[in-house]
């Protein structure tokens, strides 16, 4: 589906209209949630841990069409999806986390110790009761769909309870908010934006500089090399298309996406299209529910796909699922994919 191109992120955000008022439905849900919320009358006051930056200023921003105002650094944060959890860990904000949910896989080794003591609220999107039990003042979701009446709660309803919410801008789906295409500059904007809500600007700049240096270290292949980004699916493969995280990472590696002309983030493709494209390499997303190994078995057993150049020559690149979605892991994933590519035998 064709989508309008976005303007530069900073200018575009300042031009968006702020939302005022709450929907009647949100108010109704807010009352329902409030009834479920635990009382805090006898609780000890919570003191915020020092931020990893140096200063904080109140922030109001337009996030996927929802106005978010933060008057003080959030002190009790819940993250939903690995991308959100890992962003805060990378910014050194683990002390603010009172719960995580919907992990797509283990956190990277450098964050393992920091993440070890954080409660896991749910393997999927937490329900409203589970969310409210930990009394968050801020919820950071990787997808817009994480916030719904059947999930963690509608964003307006949570706001009515004094709970601010934030969605990764890379996952915005609304017209004029969806990245088109997603770029590393936009990911760096997210790092800076989420850091601004915690007064972690210094650490954000360090992290952006680290990621820029990592990307600059990548040497593209000497000749054009085509690639299929194979995310999931058996009868119908789900593949990386032309405007999302897969395309962004493939371009940074120096690979040509065989489905770059599809104007979407990911898309369902036919195996006959894959066979016609005959990619030089195949990027396999390794998920617990659809492993890279199971994908290889499928490719090598199917009479059509086993004749693909990349399959015959076993020219596979792999990356873990949490690194396949837009987030703080993407720059390192590019470096890893480039190293794997360099280690493959030359195509025949």
N, C-alpha and C positions, 0 to 999 in steps of 0.2 A: 504494500500500500504506500503510495507516495505521501510524504509529509513535508511541510514547509521547512525551509532551512532556518536555523536559529541565528540570531545576531550574536555579537560577542557577548560572553556571559555577563561581565560586570555591567555593561551598558544595558543589556536586556533586562537584568534583574531590577535595575533602578527604574525601568520604564513600566514594569508590571504594576497593575492595580492591586492595592491592598484590600484584603477582604475584611468586611466589618459585619458584626452581628453573628448570631448562631442560628442554625436551622432548628425548626421546632423538633424535628426528629432527633437532632443531636442533644437538645435539652432534655428530651424524654429519656434518651439513653443515659445522659449524664446523671439524671436523678436515680436511675436504676443502678448505675455503677456506684454512686455515692452510698446507696443503701448497703452495698456489698463491702464497701471499704472499711478497713479496721479503724477503730478509734485511736487517736493519737494523744488523748488528754493526759495520760500518765507516762508518756514515753520520754526518754532522755532526749534533749535537743541534739541535732546532728551538726557537727562542725566540719566544714569543707576542708579537704586536704589542700595544701598549697598547690597551685597549678604549676606545670613545668615551664611556664613562660616568665612572667614577671609582672603582668598587669592585666586588668580586665576592664572593659567598657560595656555598658548595656548594648545589646544587639537586637535589631528588628530586621527580619529578612523575609523574602518571598520564597517559599520552598515548595516546588511543584504546585503552586497556586494556593498554598495555605500560608497565611501570615504567622510567623513564629517570632515571639519576643522573649528574650532572656535577660532578666534584670540582674541576675547574679549567676556565677558558674553553677551548673547543675551539680547536685551532691549525691543523688540517688538515681543512677542511670540503669536502664535495661536496654540491651541490644538484641535485635532480632535479625538473624542471618550472619554468616561468618564475615561478610564484608564489613558490616557495622562493628562487630566485636573487634576485628583485627585493626580497624582504623583507630579505635580508641587505645588499643594496646600499643600500636606504633607511635602514638602521640604521648605515651607514658601516663595515661589517665585511668589505669586499672583500679586505683583506689576509689574512684567514683562509681565503679560498677557494682550493682547489688544483684544483678542477674543477667544471664544470657539465654538465648533460645535459638532454635532452628540452625544449629551448626551443620555445615555441609561437609565437615571433615575436621580433623585435628588442627589446632593452630600451628603455625610454623614454630620450629624449635626455639628461636630466640624469644618467643613470647610465652613459652610453655610454663615457666615458673610464675610469671605474672598472672596467668590465667588459671592456675591450679586451684586457687581457693575461691573462685567466683561461682556462686550457685548457678546451676543449670535449671531453668524453670520448665523447659519443655523441649522435646526433640523436634517439635514443629513450632508453629506460631502459638504462643501461649494464650490461653483463654483469659477473659477479663478478670476472673476471680484470682487466678494464679498471678497475674500481673499486679493487681492491687494489693495482694498480700505483702509484697516487698515495698509498698509505698513509694513508687518512683516519683521523681519530679520531672523526669525527662525520659523519652523512649525514642531510640534511634533505630529505624528499620531499613533494611536493604531494599525492600520492594514496597511500592504503594499498597499492594494487596495485603500487606501485613496488618494494615489498619482497616478493620471492618467490624460491623456489629457482631459478626460471628467469630471474629478473631480477637485481636488485642483490644479492639474498641475503635470507634470512629474518631477521627482526629479532633473534630470540633467538640465532641462529647468529652474526650480526655482533657481538652483545654479547659472546659467548664469545671473540671475537677482540679485545675491547677497543674496539670501534667502537660508539659510542652512536648511536641513531637517533631521528628525530622526524618525525612526520607532521602536516601542517597540520590542526588540530582541526576546521576547517570541512569537511574531507573525511572525517572519521571516519564509518564506516558501521555500527558495532556498536550494538546496542540500548543505549539510555541514553547513547550518546556522539555520535550524529548530531545536529547542531543542528536544532531543530524549534520555530520556524523559525530560520534564520540571521539574526543582527542585526549591526549595526555594533559594538555593544558587545562581542560575541563576537570580532569581528575585532580590536578594540582589545586584548582579553584576549590574543589570540595574539601581537600585537606586543610586549606587555609580557612574556609568558611566554618567547618565543624570545630576547628581549633579556636576560632574567634569566640565561640559560645562558651569556652572554658578558660579563656585567657591564656591559651597555649600557643600564641603566635610564634614565639622563638623556636619552639620545637617543630612547628609546622614548616618554617623556613629551612631548618636543618633537614627535615625529611624530604622536602621537595628537592633540595640541592643534592641529596644522596641519590634520589631517583633519577634526576636529570643526568647525573654522572654515570649511573648504571646504563641508561639508554645510550649515552654518547659513546660508551665502550663497545657497543655492538658493531661488528663488521658484517655488512650484508654479503650474501653469496656473490661470487664473481659473475655468474650468469643468471638470467631469469629462471626462477624456480617456482613452479606452481604448487599450490597446497589446498587440500581439503581440510576444513575444520570440522571434525566429526564429534558432535556433542553426545548424541544418544539416538535411540531408535533402532529397530531391526527391520521390519517390513518397509518402513519409511524412515530414512535417516534424517535427523534433526541437525542442521549444519549452521556454521557461522556465515552470516550474510554480510552486507556491505556497509552498515553504519554503526555497528555496535562494538563491544569489547573484542570479539575475535578479529574483526577487520583491523582495529587499532593496533592490536598486538602483532598480527601478521605483517602489517606494513612496517612496524618498527624492527622486525626481524629481517625484513627485506624480501618477504615472500609475496607471491601474487595469489590472492584468494580466487579460487575458481568460481565462487558465487558472489564476487564483489559487485556484480551488476544488479543484485536483488536488493531493493531499497527497504531493508529491515535489519534488525539486530541479529536474529536467528531466523531460520526458515525451514520448513519441511521440503525435502527434495526427493526426486525419484532416483532409484539406483541407476536407471538408464541415463540420467543426466550426469551422474558421477562417472559412469563408464565412458561416456562421450568426452568428458573433461580430461580423463586419465591424468590425474595429478602426479607431480613428481614426488611429493611427500604427503603424508596424512598425519594431521595433528589429532591425537586421541585424548579426549577428556576422560580422566580416570576418576570415577565416582564409585562409592561403595555399592550403589544399586545398579550400576552399569559400568563395569570395570574396563580398563583399556584392554586387558587380556581377553575378555569376552568379545570385545569388538574385533580384535585380531582374529579370533577363532571364527567369527562370522564372516569376515572379509576373506579369509583363506579357505573357507568351506563352500562359499557361494560360487557356482560355476562362472558367473559373470564377473564378480569383483576379484576373484583370485587371479585373473589375467591382467588386472591393473598393474601398471609399471611399479607403483609404490608398493603394492602387495607382493609382486614377484620378487622384488629386490629388498623387501622388508625395510622400507624407508619410512619408519614410524617415529614420530615425536610425541611425547606424552606430557601432560601437566595435570595436577590435581584439580578437582572441580572448584574448590574455593578460589583458585587463581584464575579460573576461566571467566568469572564475572568481574565487572568493573570494581576495582578496589585497590587497596594499598599494595597488594601482591603483584600487580600487573607488570611493573617495571622489572622486578626480579624474574618474573616468568618469561619476559622477552629475552633476558640474558640467558636463562636456562635453555630456552628453545634454540637460541642461536648456537649455544655450545653443543647441544645435541645434534643440530644440523651439521655443524662442522665436523663432528665425529663420525658421521655416516660415510660409508664408502661412496666414491663418486658414482653418479648415475651412469648406467651403461646405455 
